[in-house]
Amino acid sequence: MDDDLAAWIRGARARTIALADALAPDALLGPRLAIVNPPLWELGHVAWFQERWVLRHALGRPPLRADGDALYDSSAVPHDARWELPLPTLAGTLAYLAEVEDRVLDGLARAGERERELARLTVFHEDMHFEAMAFSRQTLGWRAPALPGAAPPPGASASPALPAGDAQVPGGTFLLGAPDDAGFAFDNERRAHPVELSPFRIARAPVTQARFAEFVGDGGYRRRELWTAEGWRWREEAGAAHPVYWERAAGGWSRREFDRQVPLEPDLPVVNVCWYEADAFCRWAGRRLPTESEWEAAAAGEPGPGGSLSARKRRYPWGEEPPGASRAHLDARALRAAPVAALAAGDSAFGCRQLLGNVWEWTASDFLPYPGFEPGAYREYSAPWFGSHKVLRGGSFATPGRLLRNTWRNFYTPDRRDPWAGFRTCAA
């Protein structure tokens, strides 16, 4: 087994254990909510998924737990039933996580590429659950966990000022999605296919808290004409009058960050807004959300001859080098956003900043299969959600960097406010 994969497995498990260590005894199950899982169940599910795909499926080993499928198979165990299951204790769950890790590392030492590919899948699955478990703590108002490698978020003081206005992206034929020779990609990133884009202008940075506060202050949540019919229905049912964690006090707006209130930070991106809120803001501002084709072109494209898009695509906004701390705010180095002017070294060819990292970005696009879509080995990953979710791009400050590239597609229903998601706008 290559050293990088072994390090990934150990590192992902260390972060998972750090989240487990942060659980108070009365938080092992937590409240029954549609947007969270019981933490004790989710920890066991991470171990079970890796055992299923690497030890059982790839290496042909017998199950470690006779009741594993009945407890942890997310495709078979209804969400609401997960609080009622006879789950092992926290100590038993941690022992299961450790045993799976040890056996996977031992088994992969003599395995081939197929087995390593499935092991990568399980690491990426654990990465996604790590972020979900982290923002569940925000949802529930629990304290921020202490994580390996924690550091302050990058600041803007050493970065040049963000150029005002929009980046101009030329039109032309653009290859949307992951090329066949791009290495590992999830099934929903394939197949790469040509799309025709008209020239467009996209904001160089995400919408800030200060700008979103202007929308709130101008009655944005009270003005029916700014919302779609579905969005207005959601707003009324949710009783939404501002972003979910904001509170108005005598000194102005504050927001809840885990278990504490912090003053609104005007130069940070707005976060924890749903698609409906982003869409209504765009109407108020005379703007629109980018399609995912436009977002990917702004992130991966380059200027070509004759004022059109080049046929060449970048893997990351800045080029081919993997993410690092000077280019992108990722990897849960800090569980809060950085100023939108930070990290100029991560700019795309067209001058867009923070397209990877800091906050996920809603797009206008429905989550649909690309032409030629074929389910991957994990068949339940994408197909059940086509048509009911919206596409997000880019990653947040909590997303492990190894998970991401310009073609990576995240997806949530348009009412979800719990992910660390914001947005950037396009000229209408």
Secondary structure, DSSP 8 states (H G I E B T S, - for coil): --HHHHHHHHHHHHHHHHHHHT--GGGSS----TT---HHHHHHHHHHHHIIIIIIIIT----S-TTHHHHH-TTTS-GGGGGSS----HHHHHHHHHHHHHHHHHHHTT--HHHHHHHHHHHHHHHHHHHHHHHHHHHHT------TT------STTS-----SEEEE--EEEEES--TTS-S--GGG-S-EEEEE--EEEESS--BHHHHHHHHHTTTTT-GGGS-HHHHHHHHHHT-SS-TTEEEETTEEEEEETTEEEE--TTSB--S--HHHHHHHHHHHTEE---HHHHHHHHH--B-GGGSB-S---SBTTBSS---TTT---TTSSSS---TT--GGG--TT----SSSSSEEEEEEE----TT----SSTTTTGGGTTTSEEEES--TTS-GGG--TT--EEE-TT--SSSEE---EE-
